[in-house]
Amino acid sequence: MTHYVPAGASPDDVWLITGCSSGFGKALATALLAKGQRVAATARNITALDYLGPESPQLLKLPLDVTNRAEVNAAFLVARKQFGRVDVVVNNAGIGVIGPVEDMTEAQIRQQFEVNVFGVFNVTRAAQPLFREQQRGLFVNFASMAGEVSVPSLGVYSASKFAVEGLSEAVRQEMEPYGVGVIVVEPGPFDTEWIGNNAVWAEETERYPGVWGYVTQMKAAYADRKIVGDPAKAAAAILKAAAMEPPPFRLALHEVSAEATRGKFKSVIADLDRTEGLTKDVHYAD
Ligand SMILES: NC(=O)c1ccc[n+]([C@@H]2O[C@H](COP(=O)([O-])OP(=O)(O)OC[C@H]3O[C@@H](n4cnc5c(N)ncnc54)[C@H](OP(=O)(O)O)[C@@H]3O)[C@@H](O)[C@H]2O)c1
């Protein structure tokens, strides 16, 4: 009898990754190709994938803006045509819209959700029929430590990552009967373009000096090689987690992320304990 190997654990798996031009996407595509896996590497502009070398039977480069449903659907069709299947989908593409909630423009808030939330819905919903048909698949969804805990300046970003957590919890339960798993990756600070070239900033005003002070500290942490994490190490950890049987549902990367989440759950439980009387006293008297 052949041993059933879940998606993510097999060297024959085909991976499709969004946002491979830099950061975690680039690190993951590089690590997977080095291991000999087949990869559909996607980017808004595929010239940004030149670092991967030419296309080959192992590598497909596809244009994919996650906000463009036609492009998303086309990417799955082409990947399936080349490889016959897609086993692991990495919802990695994302941007950080940073600044005090009050000082964001509506366009910035919508842009945050278009990429980080509607983009994930687009890619996930395009993969679901294929995963159901294959009775096998794995989603690796990039949330963030900000998907567990919010901080000043990341209210909009965090809201988008809480959304990724929420949709991932449901998709995991909905697709479990089809042999499909989900891993939610929750990185802390890593050395990518997230707070660099790709960040979208609110206009700085005098209104929230504390928030901008927090941003200054955050930028300093990201600039410090002793603090900031290495995306190549993150990629290695994700590949190990994907190969676990069964894979973990959440994967905190960086101790700052793990500690923040532990602290959050302590405070959630403290509030539940403190308000237990109020929680229960809500039923009709008769
Ligand atoms: N770095 C961190 O500290 C950190 C922490 C927690 C979570 N994350 C999450 O990690 C994921 C990857 O980000 P990163 O840190 O690697 O930052 P990054 O270096 O800025 O990479 C982000 C990637 O997303 C792509 N992207 C942006 N908008 C897109 C769109 N509409 N369609 C397709 N691709 C798009 C970018 O491509 P272009 O070159 O085309 O813009 C880029 O390849 C994101 O979801 C981010 O929120 C990062």
PDBQT file of the ligand as one rigid body, heavy atoms in Angstrom, charges set to zero:
ROOT
HETATM    1  N1  LIG A 301       8.502  41.686   6.124  1.00  0.00    +0.000 N 
HETATM    2  C1  LIG A 301       7.832  41.610   7.235  1.00  0.00    +0.000 C 
HETATM    3  O1  LIG A 301       8.317  42.023   8.276  1.00  0.00    +0.000 OA
HETATM    4  C2  LIG A 301       6.476  40.985   7.238  1.00  0.00    +0.000 A 
HETATM    5  C3  LIG A 301       5.934  40.660   8.492  1.00  0.00    +0.000 A 
HETATM    6  C4  LIG A 301       4.682  40.037   8.527  1.00  0.00    +0.000 A 
HETATM    7  C5  LIG A 301       4.022  39.740   7.355  1.00  0.00    +0.000 A 
HETATM    8  N2  LIG A 301       4.577  40.091   6.150  1.00  0.00    +0.000 N 
HETATM    9  C6  LIG A 301       3.820  39.722   4.932  1.00  0.00    +0.000 C 
HETATM   10  O2  LIG A 301       4.664  38.969   4.073  1.00  0.00    +0.000 OA
HETATM   11  C7  LIG A 301       4.143  39.014   2.751  1.00  0.00    +0.000 C 
HETATM   12  C8  LIG A 301       5.264  39.277   1.763  1.00  0.00    +0.000 C 
HETATM   13  O3  LIG A 301       5.775  40.580   1.971  1.00  0.00    +0.000 OA
HETATM   14  P1  LIG A 301       7.329  40.849   2.126  1.00  0.00    +0.000 P 
HETATM   15  O4  LIG A 301       7.609  41.113   3.549  1.00  0.00    +0.000 OA
HETATM   16  O5  LIG A 301       8.121  39.819   1.416  1.00  0.00    +0.000 OA
HETATM   17  O6  LIG A 301       7.431  42.281   1.408  1.00  0.00    +0.000 OA
HETATM   18  P2  LIG A 301       7.925  42.712  -0.034  1.00  0.00    +0.000 P 
HETATM   19  O7  LIG A 301       9.384  42.485  -0.167  1.00  0.00    +0.000 OA
HETATM   20  O8  LIG A 301       7.424  44.109  -0.187  1.00  0.00    +0.000 OA
HETATM   21  O9  LIG A 301       7.165  41.733  -1.032  1.00  0.00    +0.000 OA
HETATM   22  C9  LIG A 301       5.810  41.877  -1.291  1.00  0.00    +0.000 C 
HETATM   23  C10 LIG A 301       5.493  41.223  -2.609  1.00  0.00    +0.000 C 
HETATM   24  O10 LIG A 301       4.091  41.404  -2.861  1.00  0.00    +0.000 OA
HETATM   25  C11 LIG A 301       3.971  41.816  -4.204  1.00  0.00    +0.000 C 
HETATM   26  N3  LIG A 301       2.740  42.545  -4.481  1.00  0.00    +0.000 N 
HETATM   27  C12 LIG A 301       2.315  43.737  -4.007  1.00  0.00    +0.000 A 
HETATM   28  N4  LIG A 301       1.121  44.058  -4.529  1.00  0.00    +0.000 NA
HETATM   29  C13 LIG A 301       0.776  43.026  -5.363  1.00  0.00    +0.000 A 
HETATM   30  C14 LIG A 301      -0.335  42.742  -6.183  1.00  0.00    +0.000 A 
HETATM   31  N5  LIG A 301      -1.366  43.594  -6.301  1.00  0.00    +0.000 N 
HETATM   32  N6  LIG A 301      -0.334  41.589  -6.896  1.00  0.00    +0.000 NA
HETATM   33  C15 LIG A 301       0.700  40.724  -6.810  1.00  0.00    +0.000 A 
HETATM   34  N7  LIG A 301       1.789  40.949  -6.068  1.00  0.00    +0.000 NA
HETATM   35  C16 LIG A 301       1.813  42.075  -5.341  1.00  0.00    +0.000 A 
HETATM   36  C17 LIG A 301       5.188  42.648  -4.479  1.00  0.00    +0.000 C 
HETATM   37  O11 LIG A 301       5.374  42.727  -5.874  1.00  0.00    +0.000 OA
HETATM   38  P3  LIG A 301       5.717  44.059  -6.703  1.00  0.00    +0.000 P 
HETATM   39  O12 LIG A 301       7.208  44.034  -6.838  1.00  0.00    +0.000 OA
HETATM   40  O13 LIG A 301       5.000  43.868  -7.982  1.00  0.00    +0.000 OA
HETATM   41  O14 LIG A 301       5.217  45.231  -5.905  1.00  0.00    +0.000 OA
HETATM   42  C18 LIG A 301       6.243  41.827  -3.776  1.00  0.00    +0.000 C 
HETATM   43  O15 LIG A 301       6.677  40.774  -4.598  1.00  0.00    +0.000 OA
HETATM   44  C19 LIG A 301       3.083  40.108   2.756  1.00  0.00    +0.000 C 
HETATM   45  O16 LIG A 301       1.800  39.524   2.794  1.00  0.00    +0.000 OA
HETATM   46  C20 LIG A 301       3.366  40.863   4.053  1.00  0.00    +0.000 C 
HETATM   47  O17 LIG A 301       2.237  41.529   4.544  1.00  0.00    +0.000 OA
HETATM   48  C21 LIG A 301       5.773  40.710   6.088  1.00  0.00    +0.000 A 
ENDROOT
TORSDOF 0
